[in-house]
Structures are given as structure tokens and as C-alpha cells.
Amino acid sequence: MEIVVKVCFFLAALLAVVYSLLVLVTGKGDAMSGGGGIRTTFKGKASFDDIISRVTLGVGIAFMVMVLAIDVIQNRFIK
């Protein structure tokens, strides 16, 4: 089980780096915009801001899931 924790920790650290780089490179306005604002069109192509917002949301959720998995594994299986 400790190998699983180490793999989860590595993935969580990688996701944290990706998230940080995403926010730093795109700027706070693009990455943290929240997605479904006025700028979205009904049946149009998603803009760069919309794509970055969705990617940022996905990476953030994946990071939280990995950290939660590490916590659950460590509390239930490693004593």
C-alpha cells in the first residue's frame, strides 16, 4: 500500500505543478474566471478563456481527489 501512496503523492505533486504553471502562464483572469459567464456563445466554438477555465477546473478537481485518496489510504490501511 505504501507504493500506492507514493504514486498518488507523485501524481498530486505533478498536478499541483501543472495547476500552478497554468495559472502563472495564462494569468489569473483567464485561468480563474469561472467558465460560464456572458462571453460564452450558445452554439459557437469555445473560446481560449473557456478552454483554460475548464482545464483549470479539471486539474483542481483531480488534485483534490488525489489528496483525498492519499488521506483515505493512509488512515485506513497504513498504521
Buried (B, 14 or more C-beta within 10 A) or exposed (E): EEEEBEEBBEBBEEBBEBBEEBBEEBEEEBBBBEBEEEEEEEEEEEEEBBEBBEBBBEBBEBBEBBBEBBEEBBEEEEE
